[in-house]
Amino acid sequence: MLNMQESLNLSPEYVLIGFIFRFGAPKEIRVSNIIVEAGIEQICDVCGIKLRRIKRLK
């Protein structure tokens, strides 16, 4: 079980994996941050999720 401090420090990778297990894999993910893109790129490749980097999220 995670304590409060650990739960606040979850990386985007863990959040994405939790989302995929709970709701299924989305068709596409759009990110505006190159660091986040690098972090989730391998997960997207394995799951067949299209990953796009855009200038601004709407």
N, C-alpha and C positions, 0 to 999 in steps of 0.2 A: 504494500500500500504506500502511495506517495504522500509525503507530508506537504504542508502548504507551500513551503519554499521550493520544493522540487516540482510541484505541479505548475508553478508560475514560470519555470525555466524550460518548459517543453519546447523542443525545436520543431520547425515546420515539418521535418521528416516524420516525427512521431504523430503529429496532428494529422498529417495526410494518411498515414497508415491506419490510424484509428478511424478516420472518415471512410476509407475504402472498406474496412472490415464491417463497419456499421451500416453504410448506405450503398456500397458498391462503387465501382470505379467510374468516374465521370469520363466523358468523351474527350474533353479538352480542359486544360488549366492555363489561365493567363496570369503572368506575373510581370511586375514592373521592376523587380530588383534582381540583378544578375547573381547576387550571392544566394538568394532563395532559389533561383533557377538551377544553379550548380548543385545545391543541396538535394533537390528533389528530382533531378534529371534521371538518375538511375532507376528510381522507383517508377517513374513514368514510362521508361523504356520497358521494364519488366511487365508492367500492367497494361501496356498498349494505350497509354494516355497521351494525347497530343499536347505538347508543351510549347507555349508561345510566349515570347517576351514582347511586351508592348510598352510604349512610352508612358501612358497614363491609364490607370484603371478607372472605369466609369462608375 
